[in-house]
Amino acid sequence: MARHLITSALPYINGIKHLGNMVGSMLPADVYSRYLRQRGHEVLYICATDEHGTPAELAAKEQGVPVDAFCTEAHHQQKAIYDGFSLAFDYFGRSSSPQNHEITQEIARELKANGFIEERAIRQVYSNADGRFLPDRYIIGTCPHCGYDKARGDQCENCTRVLDPTDLIDARSAISGSSDLEVRETKHLFLLQSALAGEVEAWVDERADNWPVLASSIARKWLTEGLHDRAITRDLDWGVPVPADTWPDLAAAGKVFYVWFDAPIEYIGATKEWADQDPENRDWRSWWWKSDANVQYTQFMGKDNVPFHSVMFPATLLGTRAPWKKVDVIKAFNWLNYYGGKFSTSQRRGVFTHDALDILPADYWRYFMMANAPESDDSSFTWEHFTATVNKDLADTLGNFVNRVLSFSKKRFGEEVPAGSEPGEAETKLGEEITRLLAEYESQMEAIQFRKAAAALRALWSAGNSYLEEKAPWLEIKTNPEGAALTLRTAMNLIHLYAVVSEPFIPTSAKKMREAFSLENDTAAWVTQEEARSLTAVPAGTPFTIPPVLFAKLTDEDLESYKERFGGESAA
């Protein structure tokens, strides 16, 4: 079995994330990681909070606390929410860790030694009103490419073009709003991406055919437009310091590395954080050193993060001339919108993760988001769509099946799985259908196609309902009690199968379904084709209990209350 290294784009430390952020990075990475673990692969799923940069400094200043204390508290808040969503990270680190500082500085030294970092004097925007140099993302103005009037100095979130602050039209300070800006000279370090462009292009050509079209097209668009040398230091108090042993003047001036330089390196840093917890049994380099060819590395991210991960981070690693493991597959996602408008952390538009958990359990959200993941194009969250999906797929198709089978069997045959007659034609037909659908589900999960995988999972659930309707044990029991017992035993085996294969999408509910049966040594991680065909994992005589309602149907009153709290169509 291959070893799978999985990372999701690091959530920024400043503010609780919305559902669009969750569905575009951490949740699909978790679903995929869970699936691979169940199939017997060795998996390391790494994530972390991205803690450096001006927004963290400003948020801490607003709260009147030191920035390191602010980041510590915000990290714990975010981790609690991700635990609430049942995200099974192997490690959830922090980009401010000593390990990330150490590795970032070492990579910078290697780049300099190889001639790919250069110190340059540049002219940088200084705000007289704020009395400071302004980092790129705290200069806002109109994008020269698309005309968006709230573009940041590092990137336009509307057209995703990478910008320099001097590109902006009508630039102003995002801190004070002042347009009293001037350009002063200061020194910074530049990553010479232009000198690495050919290597990056060859690297992309070698593997981008294995990426979704969204990721490969963004990477190639960047390469077609040409790679430019990029400043990788900033004038901030909070960040990975430029090492004094290599650049003493810049270190003395308080320069720190640009957050987009050190943040991807935190994937490596967090792996070292994980390994340092148990150094005798964990080797972080075995995951990140290319000589170990048995590691398959998959990254998950929204489309706005693709340029940095497909071009800038690979350029950084290539320039070290060290055998760092580089990504094999970038799984990129489009936007999940809110009633046609963007979710916005800064403008508090849409459903945020802590509010989602306050309303309903995590499995409701996990299933909905993955069943409607914005893989091929942007998709839109509406409360009407959410309510309909929960009621149809989760409450009716799965939850009702579990409840009606177990309740009816308990009422007519007691609290043990009934024996009944030998399987007949209907059971043989069902076994073949379940085997076919399970193979489809596995195929789509292997291909990292979540919407199609969710459709196959939904079809598995529906097959149980079709079988139950065909056999109608509530009628069958009147003339053929043994046949009705067989029907219910078969349906209970379907419940157990659903519990196993649904775990990546709805882990809490899957556990409840599995625990309904008092099976000894129920340790099977997955369902084999033969087990799917025979449906005999839960033998007659197995004690069972009826779990609480797995998924409550959402009412019209619920729908209206959600729209009143968060806004409906007018929110766009």
PyMOL commands that set and color helices and strands:
alter all, ss='L'
color gray80, all
select helices_A, chain A and resi 19-38+54-63+67-84+98-113+136-138+165-167+193-210+213-225+248-252+259-276+285-288+303-320+353-359+362-371+383-413+425-446+450-471+473-479+481-501+507-515+529-534+556-566+569-571
alter helices_A, ss='H'
color red, helices_A
select strands_A, chain A and resi 3-8+42-49+91-94+117-127+132-133+139-142+151-152+169-173+181-191+230-231+233-235+255-257+295-302+329-333+336-338+341-342+379-381
alter strands_A, ss='S'
color yellow, strands_A
deselect
rebuild
show_as cartoon
